[in-house]
Amino acid sequence: MPPPTISTLTFKFDHFPSLGNNIHDDHLTTTTGHRILSDLKTDIDGNLWRVAMYPNGERSVDSGIVQLCLYNKGEEHLVAAVSFVVRGSTGRVYYEKPMAPGLLRARGKSGRGGNIIERRKILDRAHEILVGEHQSLVVEVVIQVCDDVELYEWVSNGGHYYTPQNPCLKNLMRVLKSPDQEGLADVHFQLDEEVIHAHKLILKMNAPELYLLCEDADTAPIPITGISADVFRIILCYAYGGTFPKREPIKASSPEKEPILKLGLQIIEAADRYGMIELKILVETYLVAYRVMRKHNVADMLLFADAKNCALLKEYAFAYAISRSRDIINSELSAKLKESNSLLQELFVAAAEIPERR
């Protein structure tokens, strides 16, 4: 997978207090459905984007709400995770709305956006939020373009097909998940109150460091610490040929829908601990495909990726940190990076290479 492309585009809407206003019978009213289109902007890959703003909502039910929608004006469909950032005159972020990856069809056929902020909240603090003599509302759009458009469309449309599969993997999973009634398991792991059965031969082939832990063990359960039962089951599932995580990286958008968003870093740590390099790389790739980076987690993601030698995740964290440098420079990330001179130096080098990529 190529490194992620992250662009931050700035859109200005001048004379915001008067946008969407009409004068009827000498009374000033603000109407719904009034749309303001921004100028076209180009990201670092040459994709064309435009933002539409409804200063008082698109429909009557949204009256009083500023709505923003991003449109892909290029000739190819794109899938992107989008964050709308409302930034004030001092550079402070007053509101940020991140959105999960979604399809943006070519030539502006569909957009991504929604309710951003109440109009009155902007007007009440106009001296802080609106910028310059033109009282402009400044909106930054952080665009993280994903790669697999065809997969996204196929999954979103409910696509499915049947092809017969070798039953070997299915039967191995049955062996793993079945109670050891026939005494076939030759190693047992204790996680809190739960005992999980396994087979040394499979562990030797697919989880070598875990095998070394139990190579000379007798029938007594081996205690496992520092890892949850859920994560340990995922580790064993993969060792037995399981297909976790399922191959639908664009479809899910929350931890409730896909465990990898909740447990991804724990899985990487366990895979690293037990010598399961392929699983480690797989989960790292999926975290990048999900575009999980946000301002509040980029510090921990960067330090984790550096500690666990996750090159792709680390490059993604660098790219995101650089794209949001105005918000991150005095944040927790900056404080943590001061403890690692080598990581700080790498960040400077990555930032210096940005103009060359353009």
C-alpha positions in Angstrom: 0.0 0.0 0.0 1.4 3.4 -0.9 1.7 6.0 1.9 -1.5 8.0 2.6 -2.1 11.3 0.9 -3.2 14.0 3.3 -4.1 17.5 2.1 -5.3 20.5 4.1 -7.3 23.0 1.9 -8.5 26.4 3.2 -11.8 27.8 2.0 -12.9 31.4 2.9 -16.5 32.6 2.9 -16.5 36.4 3.0 -19.2 38.6 4.6 -20.5 35.6 6.6 -23.0 37.6 8.7 -24.9 38.6 5.5 -24.8 35.3 3.7 -28.2 33.8 3.2 -30.0 37.0 4.3 -32.9 38.5 2.4 -34.8 41.7 3.0 -38.6 41.4 3.0 -40.8 44.4 4.0 -37.8 46.1 5.5 -37.1 43.1 7.7 -33.9 41.0 7.5 -34.5 37.3 7.4 -32.1 34.4 7.0 -33.4 31.7 4.6 -32.7 28.0 4.4 -31.5 26.3 1.2 -29.3 29.2 0.2 -26.0 27.7 -1.1 -22.6 29.5 -1.4 -20.0 27.8 -3.5 -16.3 28.2 -2.9 -13.5 28.5 -5.4 -12.0 25.3 -6.7 -8.9 24.0 -4.8 -6.3 21.5 -5.8 -4.8 19.0 -3.4 -1.2 17.7 -3.5 -2.3 14.9 -5.9 -4.0 17.3 -8.3 -7.5 16.4 -7.3 -10.1 19.2 -7.6 -12.3 20.0 -4.7 -15.1 22.5 -3.9 -17.0 23.2 -0.7 -20.7 24.2 -0.7 -21.9 26.1 2.4 -25.5 26.5 3.5 -25.2 29.4 6.0 -28.6 28.6 7.5 -29.1 25.0 6.6 -30.2 23.2 3.5 -33.7 22.4 4.7 -36.1 23.9 7.1 -35.5 21.2 9.7 -31.8 22.4 9.7 -32.6 26.1 10.1 -30.0 27.9 12.1 -27.3 25.3 11.4 -24.3 26.0 9.2 -23.8 23.1 6.8 -20.8 22.3 4.7 -20.4 19.7 2.0 -17.2 18.8 0.1 -17.4 17.8 -3.6 -14.9 16.0 -5.8 -14.8 18.0 -9.0 -12.3 15.7 -10.7 -12.9 13.1 -13.4 -12.4 10.0 -11.2 -14.3 8.7 -8.2 -12.5 9.0 -4.9 -12.9 7.7 -1.4 -11.8 10.0 1.4 -12.0 10.6 5.1 -12.8 14.3 5.7 -12.5 16.7 8.6 -14.0 20.1 8.6 -12.2 22.6 10.8 -13.5 26.1 11.7 -10.5 28.3 12.6 -10.8 31.7 14.2 -8.9 34.9 13.6 -6.1 33.9 16.1 -5.6 30.5 14.5 -7.6 28.7 17.3 -9.8 25.8 16.3 -13.4 26.5 17.4 -15.0 23.4 15.9 -13.8 20.2 14.1 -16.0 17.6 12.6 -14.3 14.4 11.4 -16.1 12.0 9.1 -15.4 8.4 8.3 -14.3 7.4 4.7 -17.0 7.8 2.1 -17.4 7.8 -1.6 -17.2 11.1 -3.5 -18.2 10.6 -7.1 -16.5 12.4 -9.9 -17.7 15.8 -11.3 -19.5 16.7 -8.0 -22.2 13.9 -8.3 -22.1 13.4 -4.6 -20.5 15.0 -1.6 -19.5 14.5 2.0 -20.6 16.8 4.8 -23.4 17.7 7.2 -24.2 19.9 10.1 -21.1 21.8 11.3 -22.0 24.5 13.9 -24.9 26.6 15.0 -25.0 29.9 13.1 -25.7 31.9 16.2 -22.6 30.6 17.9 -20.5 32.0 15.1 -22.3 35.4 15.2 -22.1 35.6 19.0 -18.4 35.3 18.9 -17.8 36.9 15.5 -14.9 39.0 16.8 -13.1 35.8 17.6 -14.2 33.5 14.8 -14.6 35.6 11.7 -11.4 36.8 10.1 -10.4 40.1 8.6 -12.3 43.2 7.5 -14.5 41.0 5.2 -15.6 39.0 8.3 -14.7 35.7 6.6 -15.6 32.3 7.9 -12.4 30.2 7.4 -12.9 26.5 6.9 -10.0 24.1 6.6 -10.8 20.7 5.1 -8.4 17.9 6.0 -8.7 15.3 3.2 -7.3 11.8 3.6 -7.7 10.1 0.2 -8.2 6.3 0.4 -7.1 3.9 -2.4 -9.7 1.1 -2.8 -12.6 2.8 -4.6 -13.8 -0.4 -6.3 -13.9 -2.4 -3.0 -15.8 0.4 -1.3 -18.4 0.5 -4.1 -18.8 -3.2 -4.2 -19.2 -3.6 -0.4 -21.5 -0.5 -0.2 -23.8 -2.0 -2.9 -24.2 -5.3 -1.0 -22.1 -7.2 -3.5 -21.4 -10.9 -2.7 -20.6 -14.1 -4.6 -20.0 -17.7 -3.7 -16.9 -19.7 -4.5 -16.1 -23.1 -3.0 -13.2 -23.0 -0.6 -10.8 -25.6 0.7 -12.3 -26.9 4.0 -8.9 -27.2 5.7 -9.0 -23.7 7.2 -12.6 -24.1 8.3 -11.8 -27.4 10.1 -8.8 -25.9 11.8 -11.0 -23.1 13.2 -13.4 -25.7 14.4 -10.6 -27.5 16.2 -9.5 -24.2 17.8 -12.9 -23.2 19.0 -14.2 -26.6 20.1 -13.9 -27.7 23.7 -11.0 -30.2 24.0 -13.3 -33.1 24.7 -11.1 -35.6 22.8 -7.8 -34.5 24.4 -6.2 -33.5 21.1 -4.9 -30.1 22.4 -1.4 -30.4 23.9 -1.0 -26.9 25.4 -3.4 -24.8 27.5 -3.3 -21.1 28.3 -4.8 -19.4 31.3 -6.2 -15.9 30.9 -7.9 -14.7 34.1 -10.7 -17.3 34.6 -10.6 -18.7 31.1 -8.6 -21.6 29.7 -7.8 -21.6 26.0 -6.7 -24.8 24.3 -4.2 -25.0 21.4 -1.8 -27.2 19.6 2.0 -26.8 19.7 2.6 -27.9 16.0 0.4 -25.0 14.7 2.0 -22.5 17.1 5.5 -23.6 16.0 4.7 -22.9 12.4 2.7 -19.7 12.8 3.5 -18.1 16.2 7.1 -19.1 16.9 7.6 -16.9 20.0 4.4 -18.2 21.6 5.6 -21.8 20.8 8.8 -21.2 22.7 6.8 -20.2 25.7 5.1 -23.6 25.8 7.6 -25.9 24.1 8.5 -27.7 27.3 5.3 -27.2 29.1 3.3 -30.0 30.7 -0.5 -30.2 30.9 -0.8 -27.4 33.4 -2.3 -24.2 31.9 0.3 -21.5 31.1 -0.6 -18.1 32.5 -0.7 -15.3 30.0 -0.4 -11.7 31.3 -0.4 -8.3 29.7 -2.9 -9.2 27.0 -6.6 -9.5 27.0 -8.5 -12.7 26.2 -10.1 -11.0 23.2 -6.8 -10.1 21.7 -5.3 -13.5 22.5 -8.2 -15.2 20.7 -7.5 -13.1 17.7 -3.9 -14.0 17.8 -4.7 -17.7 17.9 -7.4 -17.3 15.2 -4.9 -15.9 12.8 -2.3 -18.6 13.7 -4.9 -21.2 12.8 -5.6 -19.6 9.4 -8.4 -17.3 10.4 -9.2 -14.3 8.2 -9.3 -11.6 10.9 -9.5 -8.7 10.2 -12.1 -9.2 7.5 -11.2 -7.6 4.2 -13.6 -4.6 4.2 -11.4 -1.7 5.4 -13.6 1.1 4.0 -17.0 -0.2 5.2 -16.7 0.1 8.9 -16.4 3.4 10.7 -16.6 2.7 14.4 -15.2 0.3 17.1 -18.7 -1.2 17.5 -18.7 -2.2 13.8 -15.1 -3.4 13.5 -12.9 -4.7 16.3 -9.7 -3.6 14.6 -10.5 0.1 15.3 -10.7 -0.7 19.0 -8.0 -3.3 19.4 -5.7 -2.6 16.5 -2.7 -1.3 18.6 -3.1 -4.2 21.1 -3.1 -6.7 18.3 0.1 -5.2 16.8 1.7 -5.3 20.2 0.7 -9.0 20.7 1.7 -10.0 17.2 5.1 -8.3 17.7 5.5 -10.2 21.1 4.7 -13.6 19.6 6.7 -13.3 16.3 3.7 -13.0 14.0 5.1 -10.5 11.5 2.4 -11.0 8.9 -0.4 -10.2 11.3 1.5 -7.2 12.6 1.9 -5.7 9.1 -1.7 -6.6 8.1 -3.3 -4.8 11.1 -0.9 -1.8 10.6 -2.0 -1.6 6.9 -5.7 -1.7 7.9 -5.3 1.0 10.5 -3.8 3.2 7.7 -6.6 2.2 5.3 -9.2 3.2 7.9 -7.6 6.7 8.1 -7.8 6.6 11.9 -5.4 9.4 12.6 -6.9 12.4 14.5 -5.4 15.4 16.3 -6.0 13.8 19.7 -4.3 10.5 19.0 -1.5 11.3 16.6 1.0 11.6 19.5 0.4 8.2 20.8 0.2 6.7 17.3 3.6 8.1 16.3 5.3 7.0 19.5 3.8 3.5 19.3 4.7 3.1 15.6 8.3 4.1 16.4 8.5 1.7 19.3 7.1 -1.2 17.4 8.9 -0.6 14.1 5.6 0.0 12.2 7.0 1.9 9.2 3.7 2.6 7.4 1.9 3.7 10.5 4.8 5.9 11.4 4.9 7.5 8.0 1.1 8.1 8.2 1.5 9.7 11.6 4.3 12.0 10.3 2.2 13.1 7.4 -0.8 13.8 9.6 1.3 15.7 12.2 2.8 17.9 9.5 -0.5 18.6 7.9 -1.9 19.7 11.2 1.2 21.4 12.5 -0.5 24.6 13.6 -2.7 22.7 16.0 -0.1 20.2 17.2 3.0 22.4 17.7 2.0 23.3 21.3 0.1 20.2 22.0 0.8 16.9 23.8 2.7 15.6 20.7 5.2 18.4 20.9 5.8 17.7 24.5 6.3 14.0 24.0 8.6 14.5 21.0 11.0 16.5 23.1 11.8 13.3 25.0 13.0 11.7 21.7 15.6 13.6 19.8 15.8 11.0 17.1 12.0 11.1 16.5 12.0 14.9 16.5 14.8 14.9 13.9 12.9 12.4 11.7 9.8 14.7 11.8 11.9 17.6 10.7 13.3 15.6 7.8 9.8 14.5 6.8 8.5 18.0 6.9 11.5 19.2 4.7 10.6 16.6 2.1 7.0 17.8 1.7 7.8 20.5 -1.0 9.6 17.8 -3.1 6.4 15.7 -3.1 4.4 18.6 -4.4 
